[in-house]
């Protein structure tokens, strides 16, 4: 009909993307055979190794180096006893197919639904942290402290906007490479987005500065205990082996990411129509800047300053606790809950205003919290279907006879695939290293290169894997997954080329 406008189709939301991936993975489990490696786990109470066969049968053996040598696991026994290796380690050459769990139509539907609920249950500590953080931000916003503070900061940043990207990305990448700073960066988005918008950038620049720091920093792990250290221990080498190359990779990858982000950000600042999220620019300003009057200088009261100081101290304590004390989300949530109680006395809000602000702030991040839980559901389906080990066994068989350069490059892509399905870096390390590390000896390369291929492969896929942190981050900044893919594709190609060069040079040196 003439004059009828075509309905514009929008890209699916984060929830829908996760559900689509979940359906695809669920479908794959019907075609991929179920199988398991026998595993070895340390029982500290009995001071014994527990061997679990693919059939489920278990037996206990002495927790000695001799037992590990017997099963060709090149890990020092001390690494099990001191808790460094705390997950079951796969035993090489023990893969067996097992009978696929019978589910039927109703069983499949039940698993599809149950995995989503279980994912939320398993992620409850992160969800609670996100909701409490949202509540605290709601209170700080209600005091006007955030608006006043952002205005002061934006004035100081005039002419120096590029340094905002350099500093944010570098510091977060430093946290990623040293102690695995990742999910904790969720807390930074509500603070940084207004700053980036006031600097003349868009929300995509904000997520790029933070998330590229997280992803590239973790990918280029140097001494991260949750990836490099545990993988090196599982491979039977010292985590400092290959460290110089990993440091160089961090410098190169982070440098490229910063330059890439600045190039885009400055283009947007000079011409906002060039933004990939230009169609939602006003919506973003309304959401993240609210009624902030940019033309006048607002008062910055002592109460507001104290509120921001207490809020900032919460972040300092969080980072210290994660890095030095091994905290996870339960402890971090407690920190921000403590901040909430302190703000009762200094925010200057009435009881009803205080509670309403907390509840409204938590409500604003409820969607993000649910995304965290849903993303976990994909891994649950993989675990319940016993296909992860099958994928691992398939790839290890295919690459074992290749020449050294081809082997390490293909292994990198193998870890990209494995990293998509197995999001836990420590879990993937303990599962794969006893299988993959010995292949380095077969093709005549340093085992440290296996660690690099693992780090760089499973880390790189984190840039785009819907099962990881990216959809949660995009939800925080109101950016669609399609727009992120459009932004990051060229960078992804650059980093892949960089990694292949590093791996090839590592073999030839």
Secondary structure by P-SEA (a helix, b strand, c coil): ccccccbbbbcccaaaaaaaaaaaaaaaaacccccccbbbbbcccccbbbbbccccbbbbccccaaaaaaacccccaaaaaaccccccccccccccccccccccaaaaaaaaaaaaaaaaaaaaaaaaaaaaaaaaaaaaaaaaaaaaaaaaaaaaaccaaaaaaaaaaaaaaaaaacccccccccccccccaaaaaaacccaaaaaaaaaaaaaaaaaacccccccaaaaaaaaccccccaaaaaaaaaaaaaaaaaaaaaaaaaaaaacccccccccaaaaaaaaccccccccbbbbbcaaaaaaaaaaaaaaaaaaaaaccccccaaaaaaaaaaaaaaacccccccaaaaaaaaaaaaaaaaaaaaaaaaaaaaaaaaaaacaaaaaaaaaaaacccccaaaaaaaaaaaaaaaaaacccaaaaaaacccccaaaaaaacccaaaaaaaaaaaaaaacccccccaaaaaaaaacccaaaaaaacaaaaaaaaaaaaaaaaaaaac
